[in-house]
Amino acid sequence: MHTPLTTGCCMNRRALTMTGILSIAGTAHFARPEMFDSIVPPQLGSRRFWTYASGAAEFGCAGLLAVPA
């Protein structure tokens, strides 16, 4: 039987935890981008662009988890 991640208007503990982790990681990508620039392969071009894009993607995922279906 499938158990939804959310019940009613409130997130369960796992969804809340993952939302927090993704939000913190997204914030770190913008607050300290140099930490992440070094792990972007140079073949992709602008390292800072990909650092910011991945931070934005983490915020987007956190937002999707935070809004009940």
C-alpha positions in Angstrom: 0.0 0.0 0.0 1.3 3.5 -0.9 1.7 5.9 1.9 1.8 9.6 0.8 4.6 11.8 2.2 2.0 14.4 3.3 -1.2 14.1 5.2 -3.5 17.0 5.2 -1.7 20.3 5.5 1.4 19.2 7.3 4.6 17.7 6.1 5.9 14.5 7.7 9.3 14.3 9.4 11.2 13.0 6.4 9.8 15.6 4.0 10.5 18.3 6.5 14.1 17.1 7.1 14.8 16.9 3.4 13.3 20.3 2.8 15.7 21.7 5.4 18.7 20.0 4.0 18.0 21.2 0.5 17.4 24.7 1.7 20.6 24.8 3.6 22.5 23.4 0.6 20.9 25.9 -1.7 21.8 28.8 0.6 25.4 27.6 0.8 25.7 27.6 -3.0 24.9 31.4 -3.0 26.6 32.4 0.2 29.9 30.5 -0.5 30.0 29.7 -4.2 33.7 29.3 -4.3 33.3 26.1 -2.2 31.3 24.5 -5.1 33.0 26.1 -8.1 36.0 23.8 -7.8 33.9 20.6 -8.2 32.3 21.8 -11.5 34.1 20.2 -14.5 35.8 22.9 -16.6 34.3 21.3 -19.8 30.9 22.7 -18.7 32.0 26.3 -19.1 31.3 28.9 -16.4 31.7 27.3 -13.1 29.9 30.0 -11.2 26.9 29.7 -13.5 26.6 25.9 -12.7 27.1 26.6 -9.0 24.2 29.1 -8.9 22.1 26.9 -11.2 22.5 23.9 -8.9 21.7 26.1 -5.8 18.5 27.3 -7.5 17.6 23.7 -8.4 18.0 22.7 -4.7 15.7 25.6 -3.7 13.2 24.4 -6.3 13.2 20.9 -5.0 12.9 22.2 -1.4 9.9 24.2 -2.5 8.2 21.3 -4.2 8.7 19.2 -1.0 7.3 21.9 1.2 4.1 22.3 -0.8 1.7 19.4 -0.2 0.4 17.7 -3.3 
